[in-house]
Amino acid sequence: MTDRIGREPSPVWAADDPKMERRSSAVTLSDMEVFIFPELMYSLVLANIMSPRIWEWRNDPWFDGFESMTPYRRITRLKQFIMDHYAFNLDLETWGLTDKQREIERFKSYVSLEALAQSNALFGYEGDKYYFDIDIRTHFGLDKYEGDVIPYWKTETIEAMDAFRHKPAYNAGAGECVSLGALYAAALFVVAHIPLNDIYLMATPLHSQNFIDTGQGVLTNNRRLVTKNMWFNGSALSAQARRALENERVTVVAHETGYIHILFDRATIDPRAYDRFAGRLRRFLQTPLTSELLGNFVRHSPDLHKCFQARWHKFGVDRYITMEKLLAYEQSSPFRFNDGTRERLMMEVADEDFEMRPLPDRIVLDDLETLVKQGQVDIRTPEGFVLMVESVGSSCVSAQDAMEKLRDFCWTEPRLPDPATKTFHRDQPPLGLDVSMERVDVIARLESLRDSNELAGLAFYAYRDLNRVEPEPFVKAALERCPVSIAACEGMADDAVAATVQALADESIYDDAGRLAQPDEVWNYRRGDGAEKALLLANVLRARHPGAAMTIDVTPDSATLRVGGGAATSSTVGTATGSALRSDGPDAVYSFESRKDLRPQIWDCGV
């Protein structure tokens, strides 16, 4: 027997079924779930690719003439579109709170607490010395959570990102770094026509970025892009972009062929694709030392400014200026000290800011530049590094440290998962998505792979179409991982909650029939279809009345929540009315109109 779209009836799930955990996690997409099930990162990309939202971007006049542009030009145009339409959001309380013990208990069969503490920001990870120096937990706001309490970090689909505009103080869409990474990957494929084979997603314990293998390479960094030249330009933006790869391990790399995870032995990514990625990324992160790059490094390193000075020959006399003063002039000038405009910058310096003789305990930058220009040194080699150290000698107490940091500036070695420690499983057919495909072709291709490719199979749970998947994973995620609506309704009587839910705007954040939002999305964005409202109300009532029988009867045009035995004391179709619930398990019925055209199904919402 099959349902109306020809699929088998919903399975009977065991409480600890690993398939249920993965499928329900594909719905929630919390930070922990994506960490434990790395295949989910790319499944979200595929869900966004199936969404009509990104395909609609192609009709925007901003993308006119895309066909004649180079890949890099298309990517930069896409970047500006995302910059204009999305904000970076790191509000830790958007999706509510959970606690460490609950998460540990849930995932104890997948990963140890010790491994979590070394790799996950919510479980104690603080990175290396850099992160200790800036107090990373305070930087991200994690310090306000004491004991076992931790925030839910959830990754949003494009629809949930767009819906942020309905929240107070937001005038556009928004999302955190993984959401933006998945959005970028999908849009690069759909709009910019970058092949999926050239797009790699990377996650570190505190960040998520993409590497696009085109030209010399491009990194996405939240909403922005970073080219190789930008990586080494010494600006504040490049310093932010460098932070993750300089100071953190890469925990996950996801690709159209699969994933590799730093903790798990099993890897599904094509080893050849991973080797190509690792090589290209390493080339992106290193460059020969030039005099201009030397200046970029000094600008990039405020803690070392006290170690440098510049020389200026004027009126037949050498004069000297501290790097702090010179950079202060640079901030208010279009000229730079490390390019062809140095003379014009120096002409702006007041005479009293020059010294007549070299300042003690400072490296003369000009002497280092001369050494570099003569081509005598490659600081990336042991010999070149020694030569640089000897050239500065004891001119500054931090000279050795400065040269070590200069070498690191020129050569970042990414800490990637080691393929030699992994067992690669390559028993799944390729996704086979091509930039020439239309949306209907993409969905049809992924449908054909649902049972044979885990990325495609889980994509439909992230896509949240309950006409295409069994409802249990979606309902489980809704009733176990949506604490915001429960907390917000504390102190309200049951009927008041029902009335409040009914009064929410009668529209779903998902345009398509069959696709549903989770309860906390409905609550946060103050809108939902009747089926979504029924599940939101069930989430609140279930938390208040554990043990009460509770079902939602779904049809193409209605959703009816029944609590207790199901005999209503009062009920009106199209509204949310019902008797107040008594502690001894009374009956109540709440009915809602729905326009989701869902196939008939019953959701068990009881404990």
C-alpha positions as CSV (number, residue, x, y, z in Angstrom):
1,M,0.0,0.0,0.0
2,T,1.4,3.5,-0.9
3,D,0.4,7.0,-0.3
4,R,-0.9,9.5,-2.9
5,I,2.6,10.2,-4.2
6,G,3.5,6.6,-4.4
7,R,5.7,6.2,-1.4
8,E,5.4,3.5,1.3
9,P,3.5,4.3,4.5
10,S,5.5,5.8,7.4
11,P,7.7,3.4,9.3
12,V,7.3,2.5,12.9
13,W,10.2,4.2,14.6
14,A,12.2,2.9,17.6
15,A,13.0,5.7,20.0
16,D,16.8,5.3,19.4
17,D,16.7,4.6,15.6
18,P,19.8,6.2,14.1
19,K,17.9,7.0,10.9
20,M,15.3,8.9,13.0
21,E,18.1,10.9,14.6
22,R,19.6,11.8,11.3
23,R,16.3,12.7,9.6
24,S,15.0,14.7,12.5
25,S,18.3,16.4,12.8
26,A,18.1,17.4,9.1
27,V,14.9,19.3,10.1
28,T,16.4,21.0,13.2
29,L,19.9,21.7,11.8
30,S,21.3,22.7,15.2
31,D,25.0,23.3,15.6
32,M,25.4,20.0,17.5
33,E,23.5,18.1,14.9
34,V,25.5,19.3,12.0
35,F,28.7,18.6,13.9
36,I,27.6,15.0,14.7
37,F,26.0,14.3,11.3
38,P,28.3,16.2,8.8
39,E,26.3,15.0,5.8
40,L,23.6,17.5,6.9
41,M,25.7,20.5,5.9
42,Y,25.4,19.6,2.2
43,S,21.9,18.3,2.5
44,L,20.9,21.9,3.5
45,V,22.7,23.2,0.4
46,L,20.6,20.8,-1.7
47,A,17.4,21.9,0.1
48,N,18.2,25.5,-0.8
49,I,18.9,24.5,-4.4
50,M,15.5,22.9,-4.6
51,S,13.8,26.0,-3.1
52,P,12.1,28.4,-5.6
53,R,13.5,31.4,-3.7
54,I,17.0,31.3,-5.1
55,W,15.8,30.5,-8.6
56,E,13.7,33.6,-8.5
57,W,16.9,35.6,-8.0
58,R,17.8,34.9,-11.6
59,N,15.0,37.2,-12.7
60,D,16.4,40.1,-10.7
61,P,17.8,42.9,-13.0
62,W,20.9,42.9,-10.9
63,F,21.9,39.7,-12.6
64,D,21.2,40.8,-16.2
65,G,24.1,40.0,-18.5
66,F,25.5,37.3,-16.3
67,E,26.1,35.0,-19.2
68,S,28.9,37.2,-20.6
69,M,30.7,37.7,-17.3
70,T,33.7,35.8,-16.0
71,P,33.2,33.4,-13.1
72,Y,34.8,35.8,-10.7
73,R,32.7,38.7,-11.9
74,R,29.5,36.6,-11.4
75,I,30.7,35.7,-7.9
76,T,31.3,39.3,-6.9
77,R,27.9,40.4,-8.3
78,L,26.3,37.6,-6.2
79,K,28.2,38.8,-3.2
80,Q,26.8,42.3,-3.4
81,F,23.3,40.9,-3.8
82,I,23.7,38.9,-0.6
83,M,25.3,41.9,1.2
84,D,22.2,43.9,0.2
85,H,19.6,41.4,1.3
86,Y,21.0,39.6,4.3
87,A,22.6,40.5,7.6
88,F,24.9,38.4,9.7
89,N,23.0,37.3,12.8
90,L,24.5,35.8,15.9
91,D,21.7,36.3,18.4
92,L,22.3,33.3,20.6
93,E,18.7,33.3,21.9
94,T,16.8,33.3,18.6
95,W,16.2,29.6,18.8
96,G,16.2,29.2,22.6
97,L,18.2,27.3,25.2
98,T,19.0,23.7,25.9
99,D,21.6,22.1,28.3
100,K,24.8,20.3,27.9
101,Q,23.7,17.1,29.6
102,R,20.7,16.7,27.4
103,E,22.8,17.1,24.3
104,I,25.5,14.8,25.7
105,E,22.9,12.1,26.5
106,R,21.4,12.4,23.0
107,F,24.7,12.0,21.2
108,K,26.8,9.9,23.6
109,S,26.8,6.9,21.2
110,Y,28.3,9.1,18.4
111,V,31.0,11.1,20.2
112,S,32.7,11.4,23.6
113,L,32.5,14.5,25.8
114,E,36.3,14.8,25.6
115,A,36.1,15.1,21.8
116,L,33.3,17.6,22.0
117,A,35.3,19.8,24.4
118,Q,38.2,19.9,21.9
119,S,36.0,20.7,18.8
120,N,32.8,22.4,19.7
121,A,32.4,26.0,21.1
122,L,29.3,25.0,23.1
123,F,31.2,22.4,25.1
124,G,34.3,24.3,26.2
125,Y,36.3,24.8,23.0
126,E,38.3,28.0,23.1
127,G,40.9,27.5,20.4
128,D,44.6,28.3,20.8
129,K,46.4,31.2,22.5
130,Y,44.8,33.8,20.2
131,Y,41.3,32.9,21.4
132,F,42.4,32.9,25.0
133,D,43.8,36.3,24.5
134,I,40.6,37.8,23.3
135,D,38.4,35.7,25.6
136,I,36.5,34.0,22.8
137,R,33.5,32.9,25.0
138,T,32.9,36.5,26.0
139,H,33.5,37.6,22.4
140,F,30.6,35.4,21.2
141,G,28.5,36.1,24.3
142,L,28.7,32.5,25.6
143,D,30.0,33.7,29.0
144,K,26.6,34.6,30.1
145,Y,25.5,31.0,30.1
146,E,26.5,29.3,33.3
147,G,26.5,25.7,34.3
148,D,25.0,23.4,31.8
149,V,22.8,25.9,29.9
150,I,23.8,26.4,26.3
151,P,22.0,28.1,23.4
152,Y,20.5,26.3,20.4
153,W,22.5,27.5,17.4
154,K,20.3,26.5,14.4
155,T,21.1,26.8,10.8
156,E,18.4,28.3,8.7
157,T,17.0,27.4,5.3
158,I,16.7,30.3,2.9
159,E,13.0,30.7,3.8
160,A,13.9,31.1,7.5
161,M,16.6,33.5,6.6
162,D,14.3,35.6,4.5
163,A,11.7,35.6,7.3
164,F,14.0,37.5,9.7
165,R,12.6,40.6,8.0
166,H,9.4,40.0,10.0
167,K,11.2,40.3,13.3
168,P,11.5,43.6,15.1
169,A,14.7,45.6,14.3
170,Y,15.3,43.6,11.1
171,N,14.7,45.2,7.7
172,A,16.1,42.3,5.6
173,G,16.9,38.6,5.8
174,A,19.6,37.3,8.2
175,G,21.5,34.2,9.2
176,E,24.5,32.8,11.0
177,C,27.7,31.6,9.4
178,V,26.6,28.1,8.4
179,S,23.3,29.4,7.0
180,L,25.2,32.0,4.9
181,G,27.7,29.3,3.8
182,A,24.8,27.0,2.6
183,L,23.0,30.0,1.0
184,Y,26.2,31.0,-0.9
185,A,26.9,27.4,-2.1
186,A,23.3,27.1,-3.4
187,A,23.3,30.5,-5.0
188,L,26.7,30.0,-6.6
189,F,25.3,27.0,-8.4
190,V,21.9,28.2,-9.3
191,V,22.6,31.9,-10.1
192,A,26.3,32.2,-10.8
193,H,26.5,28.9,-12.6
194,I,29.6,27.7,-10.6
195,P,29.8,23.9,-10.8
196,L,29.2,22.1,-7.5
197,N,32.4,20.3,-8.0
198,D,34.3,23.6,-7.5
199,I,32.5,24.5,-4.2
200,Y,33.7,23.2,-0.8
201,L,32.1,24.0,2.5
202,M,34.4,24.1,5.6
203,A,33.4,24.2,9.3
204,T,35.7,25.0,12.2
205,P,34.5,25.0,15.8
206,L,33.6,28.7,15.7
207,H,33.0,29.4,12.0
208,S,32.0,28.2,8.6
209,Q,33.4,29.3,5.2
210,N,33.3,28.1,1.6
211,F,36.3,27.7,-0.7
212,I,35.5,28.2,-4.4
213,D,38.0,26.6,-6.7
214,T,38.1,29.2,-9.5
215,G,41.1,31.3,-10.5
216,Q,43.4,31.5,-7.5
217,G,40.5,30.6,-5.3
218,V,37.9,32.6,-3.4
219,L,36.7,32.3,0.2
220,T,33.3,33.2,1.5
221,N,33.4,34.7,4.9
222,N,29.9,35.3,6.2
223,R,28.4,37.7,3.7
224,R,31.8,38.8,2.2
225,L,34.3,37.3,-0.2
226,V,38.0,37.1,0.2
227,T,40.4,36.7,-2.7
228,K,44.1,35.6,-2.4
229,N,45.2,39.3,-2.7
230,M,42.7,40.3,0.0
231,W,43.9,37.5,2.3
232,F,47.4,39.2,2.3
233,N,46.4,42.9,2.2
234,G,46.6,43.5,5.9
235,S,43.2,45.1,6.3
236,A,40.9,44.7,9.2
237,L,38.4,42.7,7.1
238,S,41.1,40.3,6.0
239,A,42.3,39.9,9.6
240,Q,38.7,38.8,10.5
241,A,38.7,36.4,7.5
242,R,42.0,34.9,8.5
243,R,41.1,34.2,12.1
244,A,39.4,30.9,11.7
245,L,41.9,29.2,9.4
246,E,44.9,30.7,11.3
247,N,43.6,29.6,14.8
248,E,41.3,26.7,14.5
249,R,41.2,23.2,13.1
250,V,38.9,22.5,10.2
251,T,36.5,19.9,11.6
252,V,34.4,19.2,8.5
253,V,34.8,19.6,4.7
254,A,31.7,19.0,2.7
255,H,31.4,18.6,-1.1
256,E,29.0,17.3,-3.6
257,T,30.8,13.9,-3.4
258,G,30.5,13.7,0.4
259,Y,32.3,14.8,3.6
260,I,35.3,14.2,5.8
261,H,35.2,14.9,9.5
262,I,38.2,15.4,11.8
263,L,36.8,13.1,14.5
264,F,35.2,10.3,12.6
265,D,36.9,7.4,10.7
266,R,34.3,7.2,8.0
267,A,34.6,9.7,5.1
268,T,32.5,9.8,1.9
269,I,34.1,12.6,0.0
270,D,36.0,11.6,-3.2
271,P,39.6,11.4,-2.2
272,R,40.7,13.0,-5.4
273,A,38.4,15.9,-4.9
274,Y,39.7,16.3,-1.3
275,D,43.3,16.2,-2.4
276,R,42.5,18.8,-5.0
277,F,40.8,21.0,-2.4
278,A,43.6,20.6,0.1
279,G,46.3,21.5,-2.5
280,R,44.4,24.5,-3.9
281,L,43.6,25.8,-0.4
282,R,47.2,25.6,0.7
283,R,48.3,27.5,-2.4
284,F,45.7,30.1,-1.6
285,L,47.1,30.6,1.9
286,Q,50.7,31.1,1.0
287,T,52.6,33.6,-1.1
288,P,56.2,34.8,-1.6
289,L,57.3,37.8,0.6
290,T,57.4,41.1,-1.3
291,S,58.1,44.6,0.0
292,E,54.4,45.4,-0.3
293,L,53.5,42.3,1.6
294,L,55.9,43.2,4.3
295,G,54.1,46.5,4.7
296,N,50.7,44.8,4.8
297,F,52.0,42.5,7.5
298,V,53.1,45.5,9.6
299,R,49.7,47.2,9.1
300,H,48.0,43.9,10.0
301,S,50.0,43.5,13.3
302,P,49.2,46.3,15.8
303,D,51.0,44.5,18.6
304,L,54.2,44.8,16.6
305,H,54.0,48.5,15.5
306,K,56.2,49.4,18.5
307,C,58.9,47.2,16.9
308,F,59.1,49.1,13.6
309,Q,60.1,52.6,12.2
310,A,60.4,54.0,8.7
311,R,63.2,56.1,7.2
312,W,62.7,59.1,5.0
313,H,65.4,60.9,3.1
314,K,64.6,64.6,2.9
315,F,66.8,67.6,2.1
316,G,69.9,65.3,2.1
317,V,69.2,64.0,5.6
318,D,67.7,60.7,6.9
319,R,64.8,61.1,9.2
320,Y,62.8,58.5,11.1
321,I,59.2,58.1,12.2
322,T,57.6,55.5,14.4
323,M,55.2,53.1,12.7
324,E,52.4,54.2,15.0
325,K,52.6,57.8,13.9
326,L,53.0,56.9,10.2
327,L,49.9,54.6,10.3
328,A,48.0,57.4,12.0
329,Y,48.7,59.6,9.0
330,E,47.7,56.8,6.7
331,Q,44.3,56.4,8.3
332,S,43.3,59.9,7.1
333,S,45.0,59.8,3.8
334,P,44.5,58.0,0.4
335,F,48.2,57.3,0.3
336,R,50.0,54.2,1.7
337,F,53.5,53.7,3.1
338,N,54.1,50.4,1.2
339,D,53.2,51.3,-2.4
340,G,54.1,53.9,-5.0
341,T,52.3,56.6,-3.0
342,R,54.7,56.5,0.0
343,E,56.4,59.8,-1.0
344,R,53.1,61.6,-1.1
345,L,52.2,60.2,2.3
346,M,55.6,61.3,3.8
347,M,55.0,64.8,2.4
348,E,52.0,65.0,4.7
349,V,53.9,64.2,7.8
350,A,54.6,67.2,10.0
351,D,58.3,67.9,10.6
352,E,58.0,67.6,14.4
353,D,56.9,63.9,14.0
354,F,60.2,62.9,12.4
355,E,63.2,62.0,14.5
356,M,66.7,63.0,13.4
357,R,68.3,59.6,14.2
358,P,67.1,56.0,14.4
359,L,65.0,55.2,17.4
360,P,66.5,52.5,19.6
361,D,64.9,49.0,19.8
362,R,63.1,49.4,16.5
363,I,63.6,47.6,13.2
364,V,64.1,50.0,10.2
365,L,61.5,48.8,7.8
366,D,63.4,50.2,4.8
367,D,66.3,47.9,5.5
368,L,64.0,44.8,5.5
369,E,62.4,46.0,2.3
370,T,65.8,46.3,0.6
371,L,66.6,42.7,1.6
372,V,63.3,41.5,0.2
373,K,63.6,43.5,-3.0
374,Q,67.0,42.0,-3.7
375,G,65.4,38.6,-3.8
376,Q,67.8,37.2,-1.3
377,V,65.2,35.7,1.0
378,D,62.2,33.3,1.0
379,I,61.0,33.5,4.5
380,R,58.9,30.3,4.0
381,T,62.2,28.2,3.9
382,P,64.3,27.5,7.0
383,E,67.3,29.3,5.4
384,G,65.3,32.3,4.4
385,F,63.8,32.6,7.9
386,V,67.2,32.4,9.5
387,L,68.5,35.2,7.2
388,M,65.6,37.4,8.1
389,V,66.1,36.9,11.8
390,E,69.8,37.6,11.4
391,S,69.1,40.8,9.5
392,V,67.1,42.3,12.3
393,G,69.4,41.0,15.0
394,S,68.6,42.5,18.4
395,S,67.1,45.7,17.0
396,C,63.9,45.0,18.9
397,V,63.2,42.8,21.9
398,S,60.3,41.3,19.8
399,A,62.4,40.8,16.6
400,Q,62.3,37.0,16.7
401,D,58.6,37.0,17.4
402,A,58.0,39.5,14.6
403,M,59.8,37.4,12.1
404,E,57.9,34.3,13.2
405,K,54.6,36.1,12.7
406,L,55.8,37.4,9.4
407,R,56.4,33.9,8.2
408,D,53.0,32.8,9.5
409,F,51.4,35.8,7.7
410,C,52.9,34.5,4.4
411,W,52.2,30.9,5.0
412,T,49.1,29.7,6.8
413,E,49.0,25.9,7.1
414,P,45.4,24.8,7.4
415,R,44.7,22.1,9.9
416,L,42.6,19.8,7.8
417,P,41.3,16.3,8.5
418,D,44.0,13.8,7.7
419,P,42.9,11.5,4.9
420,A,45.5,8.9,5.9
421,T,43.4,8.2,9.1
422,K,40.1,7.8,7.3
423,T,38.3,5.0,5.6
424,F,36.7,6.3,2.5
425,H,33.2,4.8,1.5
426,R,32.5,5.5,-2.1
427,D,29.5,3.3,-2.7
428,Q,26.9,5.9,-3.6
429,P,26.0,7.3,-7.0
430,P,27.1,10.9,-7.7
431,L,24.6,13.7,-7.4
432,G,25.1,14.5,-11.1
433,L,23.7,18.1,-10.9
434,D,24.7,20.4,-13.7
435,V,24.5,24.2,-14.0
436,S,22.5,23.7,-17.2
437,M,19.6,22.1,-15.3
438,E,16.4,23.8,-14.4
439,R,14.8,23.5,-11.0
440,V,12.4,20.8,-12.0
441,D,15.3,18.7,-13.4
442,V,17.3,19.2,-10.2
443,I,14.4,18.0,-8.0
444,A,13.7,15.1,-10.3
445,R,17.4,14.0,-10.2
446,L,17.5,14.2,-6.4
447,E,14.2,12.3,-6.1
448,S,15.8,9.5,-8.1
449,L,18.7,9.3,-5.7
450,R,16.8,9.4,-2.4
451,D,17.3,5.8,-1.6
452,S,20.9,5.5,-2.8
453,N,22.7,8.8,-1.9
454,E,22.6,10.0,1.7
455,L,23.0,13.6,0.8
456,A,20.0,13.6,-1.5
457,G,17.9,11.5,0.9
458,L,18.5,13.9,3.8
459,A,18.0,16.9,1.6
460,F,14.2,16.2,1.5
461,Y,14.0,16.3,5.3
462,A,15.9,19.7,5.4
463,Y,13.5,20.7,2.6
464,R,10.6,20.0,5.0
465,D,8.0,18.8,2.4
466,L,5.6,16.5,4.3
467,N,4.1,15.3,1.1
468,R,7.5,13.9,0.2
469,V,8.7,12.5,3.6
470,E,7.1,10.7,6.5
471,P,6.0,13.2,9.2
472,E,7.7,11.6,12.3
473,P,11.1,13.2,12.0
474,F,9.6,16.6,11.4
475,V,7.2,16.2,14.4
476,K,9.9,14.9,16.6
477,A,12.1,17.9,15.9
478,A,9.1,20.2,16.5
479,L,8.2,18.8,19.9
480,E,11.6,18.3,21.3
481,R,13.7,21.2,20.0
482,C,11.5,24.3,20.0
483,P,11.8,25.9,23.4
484,V,11.2,29.5,22.4
485,S,7.5,29.2,22.0
486,I,7.2,27.2,25.2
487,A,9.1,29.8,27.3
488,A,7.2,32.7,25.6
489,C,3.8,31.4,26.6
490,E,4.6,30.9,30.3
491,G,1.9,32.4,32.5
492,M,-0.7,32.3,29.8
493,A,-3.8,30.1,30.2
494,D,-4.2,27.4,27.6
495,D,-7.1,29.1,25.8
496,A,-5.1,32.3,25.8
497,V,-2.2,30.5,24.1
498,A,-4.7,29.1,21.5
499,A,-6.1,32.5,20.8
500,T,-2.6,34.0,20.5
501,V,-1.6,31.3,18.0
502,Q,-4.7,31.7,16.0
503,A,-4.2,35.5,15.8
504,L,-0.8,35.1,14.1
505,A,-0.7,36.1,10.5
506,D,-2.2,33.4,8.4
507,E,0.7,32.8,6.0
508,S,3.6,30.3,6.0
509,I,7.2,31.4,5.5
510,Y,7.3,28.5,2.9
511,D,5.7,29.3,-0.4
512,D,5.3,25.7,-1.6
513,A,2.4,23.4,-0.7
514,G,3.5,20.6,1.6
515,R,6.5,22.5,3.1
516,L,6.2,23.5,6.8
517,A,7.9,25.7,9.3
518,Q,8.9,24.5,12.8
519,P,7.0,25.9,15.8
520,D,9.7,28.3,16.9
521,E,9.9,29.7,13.4
522,V,6.1,30.3,13.4
523,W,6.4,32.0,16.8
524,N,9.5,34.1,16.0
525,Y,8.2,35.3,12.7
526,R,4.6,35.7,14.0
527,R,3.0,33.9,11.0
528,G,2.0,30.4,9.9
529,D,-0.4,28.1,8.0
530,G,-3.0,26.3,10.0
531,A,-1.0,23.1,10.1
532,E,2.0,24.9,11.4
533,K,-0.2,26.7,14.0
534,A,-1.6,23.4,15.2
535,L,1.9,22.0,15.7
536,L,3.0,25.2,17.5
537,L,0.0,24.9,19.9
538,A,0.8,21.1,20.4
539,N,4.4,22.0,21.3
540,V,3.3,24.3,24.1
541,L,0.5,22.1,25.4
542,R,2.7,19.0,25.4
543,A,5.2,20.7,27.6
544,R,2.5,21.7,30.0
545,H,0.6,18.4,30.1
546,P,3.1,15.6,29.8
547,G,1.5,12.3,29.3
548,A,-1.7,13.6,27.7
549,A,-2.7,11.9,24.5
550,M,-2.3,14.4,21.6
551,T,-2.7,14.0,17.9
552,I,-3.1,16.3,14.9
553,D,-5.4,15.1,12.1
554,V,-4.1,16.7,8.9
555,T,-6.1,16.9,5.6
556,P,-5.4,19.0,2.5
557,D,-7.4,21.9,3.9
558,S,-7.4,21.6,7.7
559,A,-5.4,20.5,10.8
560,T,-7.2,19.4,14.0
561,L,-5.3,19.1,17.2
562,R,-7.0,16.7,19.6
563,V,-5.9,16.5,23.3
564,G,-7.0,13.7,25.6
565,G,-9.8,11.5,24.2
566,G,-10.6,13.8,21.4
567,A,-14.2,14.6,22.3
568,A,-14.4,18.4,22.1
569,T,-16.2,20.4,24.7
570,S,-16.1,23.3,22.2
571,S,-14.7,23.6,18.7
572,T,-15.0,25.8,15.7
573,V,-13.5,25.0,12.4
574,G,-11.2,27.7,11.3
575,T,-10.5,29.0,14.8
576,A,-8.6,27.7,17.7
577,T,-11.0,27.2,20.5
578,G,-11.1,24.5,23.1
579,S,-11.7,23.7,26.7
580,A,-9.1,24.5,29.3
581,L,-7.1,21.4,30.0
582,R,-7.4,19.7,33.4
583,S,-4.7,17.8,35.2
584,D,-6.6,14.6,35.0
585,G,-6.4,14.5,31.2
586,P,-9.5,16.2,29.7
587,D,-10.5,16.5,26.1
588,A,-10.0,19.5,23.9
589,V,-10.1,20.1,20.1
590,Y,-8.5,22.9,18.2
591,S,-9.1,23.2,14.5
592,F,-7.3,25.3,11.9
593,E,-7.8,25.9,8.3
594,S,-4.8,25.0,6.1
595,R,-3.8,25.8,2.5
596,K,-0.8,23.4,2.5
597,D,-2.6,20.7,0.5
598,L,-1.0,18.0,2.7
599,R,-1.8,14.4,2.1
600,P,-4.0,13.0,4.8
601,Q,-1.9,12.0,7.8
602,I,-2.1,11.9,11.6
603,W,0.7,13.3,13.7
604,D,1.2,11.7,17.1
605,C,2.2,14.5,19.5
606,G,1.8,12.7,22.8
607,V,4.7,11.8,25.1
